[in-house]
Amino acid sequence: VQLQASGGGLVQAGGSLRLSCAASGRNSSNYVIAWFRQAPGKEREFVATINWRGASTYYADSVRGRFTVSRDNAKSTVYLQMNSLKLEDTAVYFCAAGVTWISTITSHYGYWGQGTQVTVSS
């Protein structure tokens, strides 16, 4: 499975961004997709995940109620809608594919996209 994340950029605090993760390869729609982020000097942390049918989602406490993950299997794309962005949301965001539901652990995901930078300014 190959993953391509896009949609990052510079946004003011309180604003919104939508990230996309395009998946390609055999049976890509059968994988659990997760979003992680990594800020400078910090470890990569879990953000959100969605199961292969898109019927179930799970969020980190820090983003629950502000971020929404969804997927369109017909387009082989997973989205992360980010609203009410805060300065602390600044990070490189990665999408990842795996088979474990529910997992917040990076080692449970075998496929990773290249990351997209999100910068929230005051």
C-alpha positions as CSV (number, residue, x, y, z in Angstrom):
1,V,0.0,0.0,0.0
2,Q,1.3,3.5,-0.9
3,L,0.0,6.5,0.9
4,Q,0.2,10.2,-0.1
5,A,-0.8,12.8,2.5
6,S,-1.6,16.4,1.3
7,G,-3.5,19.5,2.4
8,G,-1.3,20.9,5.0
9,G,-0.5,24.6,5.2
10,L,-0.4,27.7,7.3
11,V,-3.6,28.7,9.2
12,Q,-4.5,31.1,12.0
13,A,-5.6,29.8,15.3
14,G,-9.3,29.0,15.3
15,G,-9.2,28.2,11.6
16,S,-9.7,24.9,9.7
17,L,-7.8,22.7,7.3
18,R,-8.7,19.4,5.6
19,L,-6.0,16.8,5.1
20,S,-6.2,14.1,2.6
21,C,-4.5,10.7,2.5
22,A,-4.7,9.0,-0.9
23,A,-4.1,5.2,-0.9
24,S,-3.1,3.1,-3.8
25,G,-2.2,-0.5,-4.2
26,R,-3.9,-3.9,-3.8
27,N,-6.7,-4.0,-1.3
28,S,-5.9,-0.5,0.1
29,S,-9.5,0.0,1.1
30,N,-9.3,-3.0,3.5
31,Y,-6.8,-1.3,5.8
32,V,-7.3,0.6,9.0
33,I,-6.1,4.2,8.4
34,A,-4.7,6.4,11.1
35,W,-3.4,9.9,11.4
36,F,-0.3,10.7,13.5
37,R,1.5,13.9,14.0
38,Q,5.0,14.9,15.1
39,A,6.0,18.3,16.4
40,P,9.7,19.4,16.4
41,G,11.6,17.7,19.3
42,K,8.6,15.5,20.2
43,E,7.7,11.9,19.6
44,R,5.1,11.0,16.9
45,E,1.7,10.9,18.5
46,F,-1.6,9.3,17.6
47,V,-4.4,11.7,16.3
48,A,-7.3,9.6,14.9
49,T,-8.1,6.4,13.2
50,I,-10.9,5.0,11.1
51,N,-11.8,1.4,10.3
52,W,-11.9,-0.1,6.8
53,R,-15.6,0.5,6.3
54,G,-15.6,3.9,7.8
55,A,-18.2,3.0,10.3
56,S,-16.0,3.4,13.4
57,T,-13.6,6.1,14.4
58,Y,-11.4,6.8,17.4
59,Y,-9.7,10.0,18.5
60,A,-7.0,11.2,20.8
61,D,-8.3,13.2,23.7
62,S,-6.5,16.3,22.5
63,V,-8.4,16.5,19.2
64,R,-11.8,14.9,20.0
65,G,-14.6,17.2,19.2
66,R,-12.4,19.4,16.9
67,F,-11.1,16.9,14.3
68,T,-13.2,14.5,12.2
69,V,-11.8,11.5,10.3
70,S,-13.7,10.1,7.3
71,R,-13.0,7.9,4.3
72,D,-14.3,7.5,0.8
73,N,-13.3,4.0,-0.4
74,A,-14.5,4.7,-3.9
75,K,-11.8,7.4,-4.1
76,S,-9.4,5.4,-1.9
77,T,-9.0,8.5,0.2
78,V,-9.1,9.3,3.9
79,Y,-9.7,12.8,5.2
80,L,-8.9,14.6,8.4
81,Q,-11.1,17.7,8.9
82,M,-9.4,19.9,11.5
83,N,-11.5,22.7,13.0
84,S,-10.8,25.1,15.8
85,L,-7.1,24.7,15.3
86,K,-4.7,25.6,18.2
87,L,-1.1,26.5,18.2
88,E,-0.3,23.1,19.7
89,D,-1.7,21.4,16.6
90,T,1.4,22.6,14.7
91,A,3.2,19.4,13.5
92,V,3.9,17.3,10.5
93,Y,0.9,15.0,10.0
94,F,1.3,11.5,8.7
95,C,-1.2,8.9,7.5
96,A,-0.6,5.3,8.1
97,A,-2.2,2.0,7.2
98,G,-2.5,-1.1,9.3
99,V,-4.7,-4.1,10.2
100,T,-5.1,-3.6,14.0
101,W,-8.3,-2.1,15.4
102,I,-8.0,0.0,17.5
103,S,-4.4,0.9,17.8
104,T,-2.6,4.1,18.8
105,I,0.8,2.6,18.5
106,T,3.1,3.5,15.6
107,S,4.6,0.0,15.3
108,H,1.2,-1.4,14.5
109,Y,1.1,0.4,11.2
110,G,3.2,-1.0,8.4
111,Y,2.7,1.6,5.8
112,W,3.3,5.4,6.1
113,G,2.8,8.4,3.9
114,Q,5.5,11.1,3.6
115,G,3.8,13.7,5.9
116,T,2.3,17.1,5.4
117,Q,3.2,20.2,7.5
118,V,0.5,22.0,9.4
119,T,1.4,25.3,11.0
120,V,-1.0,27.2,13.2
121,S,-0.1,30.8,13.9
122,S,-1.4,33.2,16.5
